[in-house]
């Protein structure tokens, strides 16, 4: 491919993959199988990113395998499984519908679904932003969040490497806030799906050019700065999906230079899964 073609490919990769995922979820929801559709789409996206990381890597040094494959996988299975169970159960039970029926919700019903989903993303993002920011600023919370930041390379496989306590706190701050607002089931499912897709796209080791999208969405370029060992760089870009609150509260960081490839934490972290689960309780 010519250099111009490669530039175009890098520019269209992120929005193309994201839109394709949304289309797939929309089709599965229309067919009445959102869980199946989401999981198949997520797996397809993961496989696609795995190939792209080899063909078009951002950092070649991050392609080298380390001893964290098993811990990364176990953290992902535990946290992603928990997220799906909680989100799907609350959607099936209809917590939002119960709140709305009892007059305990303020959600503006009757809007087009796309508008409600955008509103839902803002509500979720407010909770996720502050949960994420506080996990960096409060030492007790950092103990758990450090498990995620202890990775020494970013790639699609360690997207779900979060301590289960960290995940529960984020859920309580994000999705719980959305449900308490009385958001419909479809909005709850949509926001959870979008968060998952943006999450894996954000962590992938693919050379993408996101341009002005950086001012709207959390992107690989922004998140690589968030994983910097330098606290002045790492304590930024807290948004999970959207960057609106980083822009509002002054934590948005987008230098013109290349993000650091030497990432991780300065403190110790056990190399095994059980040790990583236990460590925050022993500090």
HELIX and SHEET records of a PDB file:
HELIX    1   1 UNK A    3  UNK A   30  1                                  28    
HELIX    2   2 UNK A   34  UNK A   55  1                                  22    
HELIX    3   3 UNK A   60  UNK A   63  5                                   4    
HELIX    4   4 UNK A   69  UNK A   93  1                                  25    
HELIX    5   5 UNK A   95  UNK A  101  1                                   7    
HELIX    6   6 UNK A  113  UNK A  137  1                                  25    
HELIX    7   7 UNK A  139  UNK A  149  1                                  11    
HELIX    8   8 UNK A  156  UNK A  158  5                                   3    
HELIX    9   9 UNK A  164  UNK A  173  1                                  10    
HELIX   10  10 UNK A  175  UNK A  180  1                                   6    
HELIX   11  11 UNK A  185  UNK A  203  1                                  19    
HELIX   12  12 UNK A  211  UNK A  215  5                                   5    
HELIX   13  13 UNK A  220  UNK A  226  1                                   7    
HELIX   14  14 UNK A  231  UNK A  234  1                                   4    
HELIX   15  15 UNK A  244  UNK A  249  1                                   6    
HELIX   16  16 UNK A  273  UNK A  282  1                                  10    
END                                                                             
